[in-house]
Amino acid sequence: MSITSAFNTAMTGLTAAGLASSVVSENLANALTPGYAKRTLDLSSNASTVGVQVVGINRNIDPAIQSGRRSTEAELGNAQVQADFYSQLTTLVGDISDPFSISARLTNFESSLIEAASSPDSGPRLDDLALQAEALANSISEAAEGLRDMRTAAEGSIDVQVDIINQALKDVEKLNARIMVSEAGGMNTAALQDQRAQLIDTINEIIPVTMIQRDNGQVALFSEGGSILLDGKAAELTFDSVPDTMPHMTQDNGLLSGLSINGIPIDTGPDGAIKGGTLAANFEVRDVFAVDAQADLDAMAADLIERFQDTSLDTTLGATDPGLFTDNGGFFNAANTVGISNRLELNDLVSMDGVGETWRLRDGLNAAAIGNAGDSSLLQGYTDALEVMRTVSSGGGMGTTTVSASSLSANLLSHFTQSSTSADQELSFASASFSAMSQMELAQAVDSDEELQNLMLIEQAYAANAKVMTVVDELMETLLRI
């Protein structure tokens, strides 16, 4: 080997060692940076001259593992939204052990009825009966209002997530262009690719995506349901939110907005174009879970009103007079049951917050005057009305069943509890899957011990090449002295 060849070889070695130490330093500095992919220096022999040639800097990413992690992350987000909904719903209606649950309130009302019937002349017992009836009506209406709030929150989440998706898609489009220009100029694009990967992770949690590599370092994004989100140009998602949702408002009747991609309406159901992820979950909460829960609560409220609106039970009632429990103070109309649980109220005549004439619980709601203080027939009739087996039909999860009032409330709580348990199980499975995939991805991330070992090897390589340079320098000086 000539002195020139030795000199050139050592120079390329020093250059490569310097760049390698920079890569190791960057890896160590970003070991805990979210979205950072480990860098490695790609070297090869220089075929045209001598020495080593830097081919480029690689990002250590396994596409299969990354795709698996993104898929499980989207499933986790979807399961979390559903579990949160049912957890809040269970809190609203209560469970078997909750002394303030709807079922417990009904039991207290029934017990108060029995006590009042045993001593119909007792004013305090009639007052307590009014209070227990009020508490029962309030527990149902407050649960329904809480459900409406959750539905409105889902509507708001959809609106926010659509904005996030639109901005993220535009940013990925910009990064695609920058990466293409940078690669054409021979520049390192690893940092830009990290930034793009983080944006894709953000999109993927909301709408699970499939990433396809295109020429010149660009990527295309498709939803798992098959919609084009980005292929050269970013798609635009549109959604028109409302400030508040009411029980009768649905996507089917046009009172709530659906989702469009580039102006084309898409299916927002669990098997539609945006299936999986938090966006689909929020649509399911708004359009399915909350609607079914509303139907169940409405079925219970309607049943409670009808049980005490019978003119054969309280003969002082006219054909269209409201009974003990009312639809916003009025007569119950079987054709208008949607949202009736939100409107459920105790009759103002006996409500302690209203007129408060609790003697009417004994003598009849529309009685002209106070009657026989020892007559418990109406109170006993109220007690019997709770035990009557009635056919109750719900468009929600309870379906159609023939039950007493207590059995209906127990079925309601049981159904919601089972749904909550099922959602928690799905969440647990999704969390375990995501954790496993994350660990596999982290195994490819920066290992500080390995990087320090690499740094020692780089130091040795640098010293060896520096030694060659020193020898070449000494040889040149010797030759010049001859």
C-alpha positions, 0 to 999 in steps of 0.5 A: 500500500502506498503512503497516499493510500494509507493516508486516504484510508485513515482519513475515511476511518477518522471521518466514519469514527467521528460520525459514528460517535455523533450517532451514539451521542444522539442515541444516548441523548434521546434514549428516553425521548418518545417516538425516537428511533435508534440510529445506526451507521451504515458503512461499506468499503469504498470500491472506487478508491480505498477506505470506508464509505458512509452509506447513510444513517438508518432508523432501527424500526421493525415495520411489523412490530410497529404496526402491531403496536399501533394496532393494539394501541388503537384497540386500547384507546377504543376499549378505554372509551367504552369502559369509561362510559359504562363505569360512569353509567354504573355510577349514575344508576348505582349497583346492588351495594349502593344505598343510593342506587335506583333499586335502593330508592325503589325499595325505600319507597316501597317500605315507606308505602307499607309503613304509611299504609299501616298508619294512614293517619300519620302525617310524618309517615305521609311526608316521608312517603312523599320524600321517598317518592321524590328521591326515586323520581330524582334518582331516575331523572338525574341518571338520565341527565348524567347520561345526556351529559356523557352523550354530549361529552362524546359529541365534543370529543368527536369534534376535537378529534376530527380537528386533531386528525385534520391538522395531523394529516396536513402536517404529515403531508408537509413532512412527506414533502420535506423528506423527499426534498432532503433525501434528494439533497443527500441529507439525513432525514431521520429526525423528520421521520421521527416527527412523522412517526409521532404524528402517525401515532397520534392519528392511529390512536384516533383512527387506526391506520395502515401505512404504505411506503411510497417512493422518495421516502413518502408514506400513504395512510389508509384507515383499517376500514379502507378509507384513504386518509393520505396518499399524496394529499391529505384527506379532509374530515368534516363533522358538524357538532352541536353544543348539547345533545337531547335524547330524541336527537340521532344521526338517523333523524338528521339532528346529529351529524355523521362524519364525511371524508372529502365530502363523502359520508362514511359509516361511523359504526364499529365495522365502518370506515373508521373502525377501532380507535377512539373516534369510532368508540365515541361515535358508538357511545353517542349513537349506540350505547347511550341511546340503548341506556336511554331506552332502558331508563325511559322504559323504567320511567314509563312503567313507573308512571303507568303503574300509578296513573290508573284511574281504577287505582285512584278514582279521583283521577280523570282520564287525562289527569297525571298520576303520582309520577308525571311526565314533566308534571303532565299526563303520560303519553305512550307515544312520547316515551323518548327522554321521559326518564329525563322528564320524570317528576313527582306530582306537584300536589304531593311533592314537598318542593311543591304544594306538599299536601301529602294527605292526598297520597291517602285520600286521592290526588284530586280529592276535594278535601281531606278524607277519612284519616284511617282509610289505607285503601289507596296506600295499599293499592299503591303497594300492590301496584308495585307488585303487578307483573307488567310487560315492559318493552325497551329498545335498549339492552333489556328488551321485552320482559314481564316484571314487577317494578322491583324486578325491573329496577334489578334487571336495569342495574344488572344489565348495566353492571354486566355491560360494565364488567364486559367492557372492563374485561375488554380493556384488560385484554387490550391493555395486556396486548398493548403492553406486550407489543410495546415491550417488543418495540422497546427491545429495539430502542436505545440500550445505553449499555450497548451504546457505551460499548459501541463508543469504546469500539469507536474510540479504538477505531479512532485511535487506530486510524490516528496512529496510521496518520501519525506513522504517515506523518513520520514517514513524510518527514523522513522522506523530506529530510533525505 
